[in-house]
């Protein structure tokens, strides 16, 4: 039934777009006509969307230009639509796209020089206002120099200040330290801008991957920061076997950056203790049984369309599972002084159900594969089909221990700066 529905939808989609020429040479004219029709009806943004496609196809710009020369009303509606379009920009990315679009409009020569200049002036005013109010929160990156409206000192000072404020937030991810350092250095080594940037560096959450760029502005800070981006720590696992201890260390090494795990305790190093206080495992034996539905128990439409009269529907229902009740105390120490202690505890796992080999069984003995769910009862039984094993639950416990270790302030600090 699902395949039938998909086929119907696909046919409808093809019918809807069947009027679009397959020949690229004719598509420019097609979209130009669609743009004119939409503009004439007052569907301005739809007209702009079709215009965007038209001027990117052979002959589209020329046909659109000729049409606008003949019909002043459509010409005026195009300008009105372009004004609406530039009002919609709300992000730095959309500003960049709009600049590119306006360049294409200029290259297509759809407007007079005065009209084009007025449109671009309006757009640049929107960009500057968005920057000043923060509605378009520009930050320094590799593309900022291409935004003409921000090229003056006043606008870039706003962008620079916003960038530094953003970098002081540890959760800010759109960082481009290379571009920021280049901006800070462009006025020379004795500039007030570079001096201010170097003063701000300690609060900018500089990461290990940014040190090479920062060294171009302040080599001394980069060297000091490199020493800060590592913690020496020793792991002790209590009330457990050697294999589990090795698994914990492997998990921590994979998940956590910026920590050097020492083979033995060392003065001044962080001592991490993971103590097992509860570990109860239970496996639910796997079982399998055949579930049968009569013709009358199958959804009526599926039965009529997909099953012979009076046939039955069958599938194999496998059940099983595993449970793990765990508890661990995670504590950190330095030079005999406890820094933190937290408990990681809970229950994982449970029973799983897996449905296999759905089939239609004819009254005369023939069997065919079924590619549909029989009814709501089957759907309810087959919703959770992910198998549960003791090994997978043990892996989840390791992940929870690792997450708790990562919450330790001394470790989370270097981890965040090492990404």
Buried (B, 14 or more C-beta within 10 A) or exposed (E): EEEEEEEEEEEEEEEEEEEEEEEEEBBBBBBBBBBBBBBEEEBBEBBBBBBBBBBBBEBBBBBBBEBBEEBEEBBEBBBBBBBEBBEEBEEBEEBBEBBEBBEBBBEBEBBEEEBBEBBBEBBBEBBBEBBEEEEBBBBBBEBBBEBEBBEEEEBBEBBBEBBBBBBEEEEEEEBBBBBBBBBBBEEEEEEEBBEEBBEBBEEBBBBBEBBEBBBBBBEEBBEEBBEBBBBEBBBEBEEBEEEBBEBBBEBBEEBBBBBEBBEEEEEEBBBBBBBBEEBEEEBBEEEEEEBEBEBEBBBEEBBEEBBBEEBBBBBBBBBBBBBBBBBBBBBBBBEEEEBBEEBBEEEBBEEBBBBEEBBBBBEEEEEEEBEBBBBEEBEEBBEEEEEBBBEBBBEBBBEBBBBBBBEBEBBBBBBBBBE
